[in-house]
Amino acid sequence: MTNITAKHITDDDLVLLFYGEHDDPELAAIVACSTELSARFDALRAELKLVDTFVPPHRGDDYGSDVWQQISPRLADETAQSKGRIQAWLSSFTQPRFSFGGALAFVLVAALAFTLGRNNGPDGITTPTDPLQATGIVLAGIDSARLLTSAISGHLEQVDLVLTQFANTSVALAGDADRATGMLVANRLYRQAAVSQGKHKLAAFLAELEPLLIELAYEAHTASPVSRERMQKEVRNGLLFRVRVMNKQLNNSQISA
Amino acid sequence: MSQTEQKIIRKAAAGDRAAFRELVLEHSHAMFRLAWRLTSDETAAEDIVQEAFIKAWRKLESFRMEASLRSWLHRITVNTAMDYLRKQSTRKRFETEEPEWESIPQAAETPNTDAQIDIRVQTEAAMQQLSKTERSALMLKHFEGHSINEIAQILEMTTGACKQTIFRAVKKMRIALRPLVTT
């Protein structure tokens, strides 16, 4: 059972949840089920979204080459100095109402259902003394694990679409960054929900997607052709395939369940 | 880290300039973005990137393959930017204070409307209110996606202190940006 209750959740907890770093994987469910906490989370998200306007000046495609031209003559000096230093050294001796994407509602409902399901007694009898428990009764019939699997499968389909588009276009498209930002936040919450349900392999896979989603959200639209090509290669040479395999596994597990 | 990247790093560490050039081409843009976000100064950011690569070339032998090259380069970039900012603050003590508008940097993506300009300017102004460490921690978390543990290592602080630094930075930014959020 989680040690955290709605009353004790601070803004710092919400910051950790936003960045996918909170220790308690059930926090997302608790936030989702509270109108007040969801409103606080949405406010945090809206305010931090403005930080995204802090966009660096664009560097041209040749920027890497320019840097190399500038530092290249100095490297020769550094090499000589470095050898000297080595010699010197040797001689002397280094909530379902979050406003970002409908699919997210599923994971929060699933996480909530799971939490409440776990908190119910073994005989399934609960006393609806508070809204959490009352909602638990409504959700008691839901197979939360299956709901979560289905939600993550939907998420992976979206990731598949975005990655396919990214891998096959040479220029950044309008809206790419926004889509990636939304998927990034959703991905973090899905990862936490997966952890809370003991789906560690799935959680680890979602964690692997995160660095690329960050790059797509904040870097892809200003990346040099070299960086973009490197990212596209990473997507084509395995990541996209693995997203599809994982999604297929999720779908198969739903069918066989 | 891929085997190809490991091979390039090994070659570069052994003094292969062509291999090091590949690393420069690969990481320049990202390092520039980080340096600019720490300084809000385009020219300074360019200098910091060059300086950071010189340091990386010098120290590459000490790089451990089990670590992330990106984190390692970010650490060098942050340290170089911190040095620059320290020198700047010392210099400013002896100079007349500049009018605030002069220090507002140019961003590449020109906003379309007055409202967007206002948001960008106020976001940058809010960023200036953060301490060097708060700003670094927030940038590394928000834009670079490093974990709190990684940021703690980059900034050479404990994980607990790093968390508190991020909380403080977020709190300051929220207070400054809240009036700009449209409901």
Interface residues (C-beta under 8 A of the other chain):
Chain A: D11 D12 V15 L16 Y19 E21 A43 L44 A46 E47 L48 L50 V51 T53 F54 V55 P56 P57 H58 R59 Y63 G64 S65 V67 W68 Q70 I71 S72 R74 L75 E78 T79 S82 T94 E210 P211 I214 Y218 E219 T222 A223 S224 V226 S227 R230
Chain B: G15 R17 F20 R21 V24 L25 E26 S28 H29 A30 F32 R33 W36 R37 E42 A45 V49 Q50 F53 I54 W57 R58 K59 E61 S62 P105 Q106 A107 A108 E109 P111 Q116 I119 R120 T123 E124 M127 L138 K141 H142 F143 E144 G145 S147 I148 K163 I166 F167 V170 K171 M173 R174 L177 R178 L180 V181
